Amino acid sequence: MLEVGDLVYVSLRCNGAVVCIVGWGVELADDEIVIGTIAEVVASLSQKLLSKSGSVAFVRVPVLAVTTEKPEDWKGPKVKDLPTLSACLAAWEKAARAELTSSEAEAPRAKAVPKSKEKPAKDRLSRELAGLAALYGGAGEDDEDDESEDESLTGAGPRFLAPGQSSAKTDKKKKEKKGEKEGELDFKRLLIKGLAEGEDSSKMMQLMMMSLLMEKGEKKKQKARSSHDPLGSSSSGSSGSEDEVAGKGMKAVLTLQQLHRQVHRKPHRACQQFEKEVTEELGIVEGQAWTLKDYIRKQNWGRYQGLQRCAVMDVAAYELIRAGKHDIAAAQLIQNLKAKIQAVLQNGDWQTAWLLTGLPDPLSRKEWAGSKQEMAVVSGYIEALAKLKKRVAQAGASAEGEAEAQQWWAKSFVNTFVAWSNYVVLGCPRLEGGACQPRVGYRSMEDARFFCDRLLGEVQEFACHELVVGVLECDGKRAVVEELLQNVVTAAGACYGAPAQAGSSATTALPVVAARVAVPEEAGNVDPVDWLPEGQAAVLANLPALRLPEDQWDEVPVACHQVPLQEEKNVAAKLLETGMAVLVPESDLPRREDGRLLVGGLFGVSKNASEDRLIFDRRPENSTMPRLDWAALPSGACYTRMLLQPDEFLRGSGDDLRNYYYALKLPANWIKFNSVGRRVDKALVSAYGGDPNIPYRLCFRVLGMGDVNGCAIAQATHEAVLKSEGVLASKVTLQYGAPVPKTDLWEGVYLDDLLVTLRKKVPGIVPLDGSFIPPVPQEDDPDVKEIRSAETAYDKAGLKRAIHKSFCMLCRFRAWGAEVDGVMGKVGAPLQVRREVWKLLSLIVRLGWATKNILEKINGFVCFIFQYRSDGVDYPTISVMSSEVSACGAVRADITPQLAQELWVRSEVRGEAVRLDRSEAALFLEVEPAEPSKFVSALSECLSWRTTAGYTFRQSSHINLHELRALRREIVKLASNFDAGGLVQLALNDSRVAIGAVAKGRSSSYKVNGLLRAQLPFMILGDIALALLWVETESNLADHPSRFRELPPPTSPRAWMAKYGVLLRENMIGIEVVTAGCEVTTAHRSEGLEMCDPCDVRTGAPIGEGGLADMIEGGRLGWMWISPPRLDSRGSVRAWTRALALAALMYKAGGFFIIEHPCCSRAWSLRVTELFEGREVARKHHVVWTAGVDRLASSREGVPTILYSNCPWLKAVVSGLSDRRAYGDWGRNRPVVDRSIFCRALAHACRAWAKGASVE
């Protein structure tokens, strides 16, 4: 609908020529519009009106001849050349409007008959015919039935305004007769025209008779139509009773179809009828302004508020259409559609979606009583007052608030983790189960608080304000994953069936822009053939010989080429200018059997704010080549194997090469196999000496990032360059998956990055409070020499260093993706990276699911972080577990710190396990094994083990599952010791399944994963890590307690074990702690064994006050015989408690003990005894003493006695000397042993054990 002020376009034909006019609409009258435009444009038109100034001209044209949209082939004047709208309106007000007639674009108007030419007075018949003019002046009665209905809605009765309008429009369109066919005579119009022009009355009588005849025929048709329903289907159905049902059904179908068709055939009828019903329901009177919003508010929408909002949006668009603002209505409909989609994406929430419509919210409550100006003043005062209060308490207030938020978040995290841990340890019980209380142990609140507080401190260090409030932004590849997750979240809100798949469209690949590509000024200035060893150089010089036959190729993919067409020439010019690429004719390039080229592509990856890395997608050619195994790369995780003593710190130096790949030249015979991109522009071909009539392609003459063997060639060349100056010696070079160097100097090369570190001692202990100042490096320090040699090697080879990335002699640095703190002794993934990965994981948890593509990407981040999981080794023990189908055993041994560090270094090393060669010659001449499996198996047979567990399972299961259950049991024991936090537990096992699953942290077995998950809470809250090493089954001493056998004595250690503190224990010093007598001491001294003087358990020094306790903790005692008195007084209870404390100290120090006490004593039922037996560190042996010749044992004669001991040689002694026969009530079915003979046999067995011989 046109309005005054619209910019319109029109084309007029004048004297055979077309005049194109653009101008402003300054007046609308009837069906015509007056256009104000430039006077020069309409100079050829005769029907125009000029302003007084002569610069503005006006033209009157029909409304139907103009358009508000600029035609595609418009050749008229431009809008900028027009006078302003205000100037046109002012000129039109002053112009003589009556002088302007319509242009030639419309039909000429009917001229009125002058009064001077009026015919004389008419006769009576003429006057009567003239009176019919009033009758035929309006709409005829013989119109179609639909026109009658339209007139009943609009023409008859009071005139109502359109909804949403305040006044009726003055311009009315001429109503065209519907159903009037082109070329058909209208007798009514002819009669009216003749009467108006004063035609002859006889002729008018003929026209009237013809009109009456035509009217009669139309009435018959209308009567026939009246017998049908309003939609055109007949209401008379007399086809018979048998067709009555079918007739009614077909009638309903036809009626519905015609209803649908009439929406398109007669759309105005539906609108008019609806508006009539609304005005009647609302009680609108003629001339009253009204809107459909009132009708919407009047309806009872109930809980369907979303539908109410949709109705309000439809009403807004409808009223704009009725107001003639079609463009605005279309825009409003688009906004309504966006709002509906946004509401679906937000799971039905309209709070954000409704803002897209720009309409007042029909469901919002009134927020304030005053006007907007009043409330603005009030809110400004409140805001100013709040700022004033905040400024007063600004110092430290924000920091305290952030600290409180982080502390709250950390506590919530710990509480949630503890709840999850309990759920997992209980076996993930279901809600419907739980009738019986699980068989688990519980800790008191005070005990559990220590472990939780330690974890709480770590979580508080990890948290930050951005992470807590949820505004942390991801960077790099993690930002790509976050974008994919947002796509999943968006799709999740709109899907009700299968989960939506977020594709891999989000990527770090960027379009290549020549101005941003990071390339050297001169490429290919280093020839790897000149630096590589002879064998590798020969392979590189003849790379085409390695290409596989086509039937052995992998699937050839399509390369990714992200160079825009407009940048193709610029990129090619830059590559040719720098010498990175050369022109090669297409006829020389390799092809497939079908003739297609193997062409690669280029794309960019962000490097910094001003540069992008240029990546060569060489996958088509890569599928034709095998991989070279020249790259043995290091990793930052290797530094988890370095142990710093209290007086040591670590410093590091690093260097980086700039555009290293592009500095390496390819052999001449290999260039044609590196084609890339589209055909080279002919002008560029000519500029670089090529024939423009021959198609050329660019071929890389340097090593590209994306070559299947690019890493191998680059790594080998970098190592060869440094080795030429004595850097990267084998004994100091790091390699991931291999044992780390045993020297203080560690160094390694990762493609173009060099890292040199030195572990250095200082006088005194290194402070960890941030006050440590490292000493100044000296010129003779090993790391300083290595850095100087590396710089010399780079200069000789012509490799350029990235000085801005290098660092020298720092204690805190980042290298190979890891953050290293050489003072605190920490290495791990950067804190910001861990926070960003945490955010991604939390998004997945909140969403509930994710796509495979997203999980694969996040698993890569998680694996990178978890490779730094170990802290350090300071636990001087090693455990071995062994399991059978229905039983399990565990042993433990004390080791030196040197051996613990060596085992830690050799743990989780790549390679296949190797068994020992057990021939006598091999054992005699054996040197220190290089393989970890041989090293561990040999050591295991020479250590002094003690049994820690031997039990049966409640039910049989797969042996791999029992191995993991036994491991978890030992982890629970270790985690219960709060002081063991922050340490690594060394463990041996002969199950490769268990070791592999624990090392990786996962398994393909569902049950194994459940066991691994159940041990996580203990490892995290206990702050311990595991280092598992494989041991041969023959060297696994835990097999003996799993079969309920005593441990064998350790074998003689090899010579190479001496440096690790594994020595043969030729003599075991013992002590007898008794109340009276010294039979045990006498018997052992007679065997030549060293024994300390006996000690009275009742009068000996208290535990922990020097003397006996110092001897035990110092490792000077090998075993102890304890014989406390019977419990007949309070002093006897103290003596029994002291005896158990001595036994506990002896066990902790790695020694053996034997407690002798009557079987019927109530000491065995005391709580302290129950707790000690719960450790499962010893076994009970029942005997009945006989005196024999020794009269000193007469007081014990016939008394059933328990020997509670962890000595592995005691069982053989008791079983070898027992004479099983009944001896009183307590001695029934118990071994009867002569005490004096027992003491001598015990001494003989102790001496044999000390020498490594078997006990018989």
C-alpha positions, 0 to 999 in steps of 0.5 A: 500500500503506497503512502505519501513520502514513498520513493516510487519508480515508473516508466512512461511511453511518450512519442514512441520513447520510454521515459524512466521516472523516479521520485517522491510520492507527494499526493494520493487521490483515488487511484492516482499518485502525484510524483515529484522528480527532477524537471529535466527527466520529464521535459519531453512530457506534456502532462506535467507541472513545474514548480515556481523555481523550475527545478522540481516537476510533478507528474500524475500517474495511476497507482498501478503503474508504479512500484516501490522496488527498483527494477533490475534493468533500471536506466533512469536517474539515480536517487541521489540526484533527486530533490529532497522529500521536504522540498518536493512537498513544499513545492507541491503545496505552492503549485497550481494543482488543478492544472496537472492532468494525468499522463499518457500512461492512463486511458483518457477520461470521459468528458462531460456534456456541456450545458449548451448542447443539452437535448430538449425536454424529454417526454414522459417515457424519457423522464421515467427511464431517466428515473431508473438511473438511481436504480442502476447506479449502485450494484446490481441485484443480479451479481453472483452469490459470493458478491452478495455475501461480500456486500453483506459483510462490507457494503451493507450496514454501518462502515467499520474501521479496519483493525488497528486503524484510527480513521477510515482511508479517503482513497477507495479502490474501484471495485471490479465485478467478480465473475465479469468476463472480458468482452461480455456486454453489460446492459445495465451500464449501457443503460445508465450511460445512455440515460446520462448522455440523453440518448433516444428513449426508444433505444433506452426502452430496448436496452431496459427490456434486454436488461430485464430478460438478463436479470430474470435468467440470473435469478433462476441461476441464483435460485438453483444455487440457493438449493446448495450449501454455502460451499457449493455442494448440494443438500438434496440427497435422494440416492436411496437409503443404502447410499445415505451413509456414503453420501453424507461422508462424501458430502463432508469431504467435499465440503471441507475441500471446498472450504480449503479452496475458498481460502485461496479463491476468496481470501477477502471473504474469510477476513471480512467474516472474521472481522465481523464476528470480532466486532460483534463480540467486542461490541464495536460501534461504527467509527470506533477504533479497535484492535484484535489484541483486545479479542486475544486478551478476551480469550481464556488461554489457560496453561497454553501461554505459548499459543497465546504468544503465537496469537499475539504475533499473528495479530501484529502481522495481520494488522500491519497487512490490513494497514497496507504496510506489507513490507513491515508485515513481512519483516514482522513475520520473519521476526516471529518465526525467529522467536518461535525457533529460539523458543524451541531451542531453549526448551520452550523458554520465551524469555529470550525468544520474545525479545526478537519480536519487538512486541510488548510481552502480553504475559509480563506483569507491570513492573512499576507504578510511576512513569518511565521518567519517574522510575528512571530518576528513582533508579538513578538515585538507587544506583548512585547510592549503591556505587557510593556504598561499594566504593566505601568498601571497595578495598578487598571486598571483591577479592573476598567475594571471589575467594568465598565463591571459589571456596564454596565451589571447591567444597561442593566439588569435594562433597559431590566427589565423596558422595560419588565415591561412596556410591562406587565403593558400595558397588553402584547399588540400585534404588530398588535394592539395598535390603542388606547393609553392604560389607564395607568398612567405615571411617569416622568423621574426624578421620575422613576430614583429614583426607577431604581437607587435603583434597579441598586444598588442591581443588581450591588451587585449581579453581578460578573465578571465571571457572566458578561463575561459568565465563571461562573461555576456551582457546585453540582446539578446545574452542573448536570442541566448545563450538561443537558442544554448543551445536549439540546443546542447540540440537538437543533442545529441538529433538525428541527422538534420536540424538542430534549429530554435531558434525565436524564442520568446526575446525581450526583450518583457516583460508590461506591468505598470502599476506598472513602466511609465515614462510622464510625469505629463502627456503630450502637452504639446508639439505638433509642428505648432507647431515643424515647418517649414511644409511638414512641419507641413502634412503632419503636420496631415493625416496621414489623407490619406496612408493608402493604399487597402486594395488597396495595404496590406502584409500586416496582421499581428496585434499583440503585446499583452502585457498580462495580463487582470488588468493591463488595467484598471490599465494603461488607467487609468494611460494615461487618467490621464496623458493618453496615451490617450483613449476612442474608441467602436468605431463610430468606429474604422477597419476593414477591408473585412471589418469587422475593427478594426486594433487595436494592442498593448502590450508592455514592454522593460526600461529599468532595474531599476525601469522598463520602456519601453512599446512600442506595436505599431502594425503593423496600422495601419503597413501602411496608411501610407507612410514619411516621409523626415524622419529623417537620423540620425547615428551614432557611426561618423561620428567615425571620420572625425575626425583628431586632431593630436598637439596636439589632443583631443576633448571632448563634452557630451550631453543626453537627453529623458525620455519624449520620444515621449509628450510629442509630441501627435498631431493630433486627426484622427489619434487614432482611427487609434491604437487599442490593447488590449482593450475598456475596462472599463465601470467605467473608461468610466463613471469617465472620462465614457463611456457604459458601454453603448457599447464603447470602445477606448483610442486613443493621443493621443501619438506611440507607440514603434512608429509607422512614422513615429514616428522621422521625426516625433520627429527632425524635431521635436527638430531644429526645437526646437533650430534655434529657438535656433541649434543644429544649423547645417548646417555642423556637423551630423552625418549618417550616410552624408554627408561630416562637417563640416570644422569643429572643432565637431560636433553631432547629434541621434539622436531624443531624444539630443543630442551636441555635441563640440569638437576643441580644440588645446592648447599642446604635444603631448597625452600618451597615458600617462593624465596629460593634464588637459584645460583648463577650459571657457570660457564663450566656447567654441563647445560651451559656447554650444551646450549653453546654447542647447539647454537654453534651447530645451528649456525653451521647448518644455516638454521635460523633460531626463533629468538623470541621463543628461546629461554635460558637457565629458568627454573619455571618454564614451558616446554613440549606442552608441559609446565615445569616447576624446578623448585617445587618439583612439579610437572604437568599440563598447564593449569589453564588447559586443565581448567578449559578441559574441565569446562568441556567435561562439565558441559558434557555432563550437564548435557547428558550425552555427546557425539563420537566426534566430540568424545574423541577430541576430548579424550585426546585432551584428557590423555594428555593431562593424565600422563602427568598423574604421578608425583614422586617416589618416597615409599621404601616398600614394594608390594607383590600380589598374586591371585588364584581362582579362589584365593589371593596372597600379598607380600611386601618387602623393604627396599632402599631409596636407590632401588625404589627410584630405579624401579620407578624409572623402569615402570610403564616402559614400552616393549615386550616382557622378557623372561630370565635365563635360569641356567647356572652359567647365566646366573653366575655371569649375569650383568644388570639386565636392560629389560625391566621384566628381567630386572624386576624378576631377578630382584624379586627372588633376592628380596626379603619378603614378608606376608601381608595377606593370604585369604580366600574369595567368597566365590570363584571368578576369572583370575584377571578379576581376582588380580585386580581385586587383590590390587584394590585391597592393597591400595585400600590399605595404603590409602588408609595411611594419611602419611602415604599421601603424595607418593607412588606405590611400587607393585609387582604383578604377573598378570599382563591384563591387570598391568595394562588395564591399570597403566591405561586406566581403562579396559575393553572388559566391562567388569574390569572397568568396574574394578578400576573405577572402584579403586579411583576414590582411594587413589584420589583421596589417599593421594597415591599413584601406582607404578606396576611392573611385570614379574615372572610367575616363578619370581612372584613370591606372592604365589606362596601365601595365595596357596597358604604356604610359607615364604621361601628364603631369599636367594643370593643377590647378584653382584650388580644388585649391590649398588641398589642395597640388595645384600645377602643377610648372613646373620640375623640378630635376635632378642628374647623378651620374656618374664623369666628364662632364656631357653631361646637365647641359649639355643640360638647362641649355641648355633652360632647366631648372634643374640642380644641379652634377654629383656624383661617385657614388664620392666623394659623401657617403654616403647618409643623411649630409646633402647629396644625401640631404637634397635628395632627402628634402626634395623639392627634386629632381625627377629624377636621372641616375645613371651608376655605373662598371663593376664592376672593383673593390671600390669599383665595387661600393660605387658601384653599391650607392650608386647603387641606394640613391639611386634608391630614395630618389628613388622614395620621395620621388616623383621620377624616376631614370635609371640608365645602366650597360653591359648586360654588367656583372655588376652586373645579376646581383648580389643587391642588384640583384635585390631592387631590381628586385623592387620593380617600380618601373622599366623597362629601355631598351636602347640602343647609343651612337654618338659622332657629333660629340661626342667625349666619348662615344667611350669608350661608343661601340658599347657596349650600355647599359641605361637603367633608369628610371621616367621616363615621358618616357624611352620616347618619347625612346629610340624617337624617336631610335633607328636600329635596325641590327646593331652587334656581338654585343651590339648586334644588334637594339638601338636605336642612338642618338647620345648628344649628340642623346639628351641634348638630346631628353631635356631637351626632353621633361623640360621638356614634361613639367613643363609638362604637355604631351605628349612627342613 
